[in-house]
Amino acid sequence: MSHPPAPLTPEPLAFMDESESDQRTDPDTYLLAVTLVRPGTVDAVRSAMLSLRAPGQRKLHWHNESSRRRALVIKDVAALNAQHLIVVRDGRPGEASERRRRKCLARMVWELDLRGVTRLVGESREAKQNGRDMQTIAYLRANRTIGSALRLCHESGPREPLLWTADCVAGAYVAARTGTPGYFDTIRHAVQVIHITADDG
């Protein structure tokens, strides 16, 4: 594994969401996206994301937005004081989604640990699924793939606007993989993409 750029200072907070690509045009692809924000800018970034929510929306969700709204949203996300990291896995046909997630999560937390991240917030799913994430972190800590400082917690999507940022970055990247590159071109300058494959384990 190659070393990343120098870490943000002070240590950033990380907010994570996932996506699966189009199974017809880009099959067997799973990705995790993380938004990295310095502690002193969290409130400003959170407020900016809240301002992008349309009337009646509980949360901003890329999948539910129109093309016009997506273009406006990703432009504003690209202007945030934040950086983004994507880990994308090209898996084997028929491979379980949870296995793809586990492999992406393992690489993601390794990358975050190198950057000095101590708090990772993921969008809450079912309790059993959240538990699998925690087991992955515990395993990586036990075999010393990562240090002891990084902690994962899960938060409800509507309650944490910074999760929406990662969702938009993931959505823009999936769009680029499936024939609509313009959204990701807008934010490409702030995103590092790491590819892993089924051959990596």
C-alpha positions in Angstrom: 0.0 0.0 0.0 1.4 3.4 -0.9 1.6 6.2 1.6 -0.9 9.1 1.2 -0.2 12.8 1.1 0.7 14.5 4.3 -2.1 14.5 6.8 -4.4 17.4 7.5 -3.5 19.4 10.6 -5.1 19.3 13.1 -6.4 15.7 12.7 -9.6 15.7 10.6 -12.9 14.1 11.3 -14.2 11.6 8.7 -17.8 11.1 7.5 -18.5 8.0 5.4 -21.2 6.8 3.0 -21.3 4.0 0.5 -22.6 3.3 -2.9 -23.0 0.4 -5.4 -22.6 1.3 -9.1 -25.1 0.5 -11.8 -25.3 -3.3 -12.0 -26.1 -3.2 -15.8 -23.3 -0.9 -17.0 -20.8 -1.1 -14.1 -21.4 -4.5 -12.4 -19.9 -5.8 -9.2 -18.6 -2.4 -8.1 -18.8 -1.1 -4.5 -17.3 2.0 -3.0 -17.0 3.9 0.2 -16.6 7.7 0.1 -15.3 9.8 3.1 -15.4 13.5 3.6 -12.5 14.8 5.7 -13.1 18.0 7.7 -10.9 19.8 10.2 -12.6 20.2 13.6 -12.7 24.0 13.4 -14.7 24.0 10.1 -17.2 21.2 11.0 -20.0 23.7 11.9 -19.5 25.7 8.8 -19.6 22.7 6.5 -22.6 21.3 8.3 -24.5 24.5 7.9 -23.6 24.7 4.2 -25.0 21.2 3.7 -28.2 22.0 5.6 -28.7 25.0 3.3 -28.7 22.7 0.2 -31.6 20.6 1.6 -34.8 21.3 -0.4 -38.1 22.1 1.4 -39.6 19.0 2.9 -36.4 16.9 2.7 -35.2 15.1 5.8 -31.8 14.7 4.2 -30.0 15.5 1.0 -29.7 12.2 -1.0 -28.0 12.2 -4.4 -30.1 9.4 -5.8 -33.3 11.4 -5.3 -32.1 14.6 -6.9 -32.8 15.8 -10.5 -29.9 16.4 -12.9 -30.2 20.1 -12.4 -30.2 19.9 -8.7 -27.2 17.5 -8.8 -25.2 20.1 -10.8 -26.0 22.8 -8.3 -25.3 20.6 -5.3 -21.9 19.3 -6.4 -20.8 22.8 -7.3 -21.4 23.8 -3.7 -19.9 20.7 -2.3 -16.8 21.3 -4.3 -16.5 24.7 -2.7 -16.5 23.4 0.8 -13.4 23.5 3.1 -13.1 19.7 2.9 -11.3 16.9 1.2 -12.7 13.6 0.1 -11.4 10.0 -0.3 -13.0 7.2 -2.2 -12.1 3.5 -2.0 -13.7 1.6 -4.9 -13.6 -2.2 -5.2 -14.2 -4.1 -8.5 -15.4 -7.4 -7.1 -16.1 -10.9 -8.4 -19.5 -11.6 -10.0 -21.8 -12.9 -7.3 -19.7 -11.6 -4.4 -21.7 -10.6 -1.4 -22.2 -6.8 -1.0 -21.2 -7.1 2.7 -17.9 -8.7 1.7 -17.2 -5.8 -0.8 -18.0 -3.4 2.0 -15.7 -5.1 4.4 -12.8 -5.0 2.0 -13.4 -1.3 1.2 -13.7 -0.5 4.9 -10.5 -2.2 5.7 -8.6 -0.2 3.1 -10.4 3.0 4.1 -9.6 2.9 7.8 -6.0 2.0 7.0 -5.8 5.2 4.9 -7.6 7.2 7.6 -5.3 5.9 10.3 -2.3 7.1 8.3 -3.8 10.5 8.1 -4.2 10.7 11.9 -8.0 10.4 11.9 -9.4 9.3 15.3 -13.1 9.6 14.6 -15.0 8.1 11.7 -18.7 8.5 11.4 -20.7 6.2 9.2 -24.3 6.3 8.3 -26.2 3.9 10.5 -27.8 0.9 8.8 -29.3 -2.1 10.5 -27.9 -3.1 13.9 -26.4 -6.3 12.5 -24.7 -4.4 9.7 -23.3 -1.8 12.0 -22.0 -4.6 14.2 -20.1 -6.1 11.2 -18.4 -2.7 10.7 -17.3 -2.6 14.3 -16.0 -6.2 14.0 -13.9 -5.2 11.0 -12.4 -2.3 13.0 -11.7 -4.5 16.0 -10.0 -7.1 13.8 -7.8 -4.6 12.1 -6.8 -3.1 15.5 -6.1 -6.6 16.9 -3.7 -7.5 14.1 -2.2 -4.1 14.2 -3.2 -3.1 10.7 -4.4 0.2 12.3 -3.5 1.8 15.7 -5.7 2.1 18.7 -6.8 5.7 18.3 -9.3 5.5 15.4 -12.9 5.0 16.5 -16.0 4.3 14.4 -19.5 5.4 15.3 -22.8 5.3 13.4 -25.2 8.2 13.0 -28.6 8.5 11.5 -28.4 10.1 8.0 -31.0 12.8 8.6 -29.2 13.8 11.8 -25.7 14.4 10.4 -25.5 16.6 7.3 -21.8 15.8 6.8 -22.9 12.3 5.8 -24.7 13.9 2.9 -21.4 15.3 1.6 -19.9 11.8 1.3 -23.1 10.6 -0.4 -22.9 13.4 -3.0 -19.2 12.6 -3.7 -20.0 8.9 -4.1 -22.9 9.7 -6.4 -20.8 12.0 -8.6 -18.1 9.3 -8.9 -20.6 6.6 -9.8 -22.1 8.9 -12.4 -18.6 9.4 -13.9 -18.2 5.6 -14.1 -21.5 5.2 -15.8 -21.2 7.8 -18.5 -21.9 11.2 -16.9 -18.5 12.6 -15.9 -19.5 16.3 -15.5 -20.5 16.1 -11.8 -17.3 14.5 -10.8 -15.2 16.8 -13.0 -16.5 19.6 -10.8 -15.1 18.1 -7.6 -12.2 16.0 -8.9 -9.6 18.5 -7.5 -10.7 17.7 -3.9 -11.0 13.9 -4.2 -8.4 11.0 -4.1 -9.6 7.7 -5.6 -8.1 4.4 -4.5 -8.9 1.3 -6.5 -8.8 -2.2 -5.1 -9.8 -5.4 -6.8 -10.9 -8.9 -5.9 -7.3 -10.0 -6.6 -6.4 -8.0 -3.5 -8.2 -10.5 -1.4 
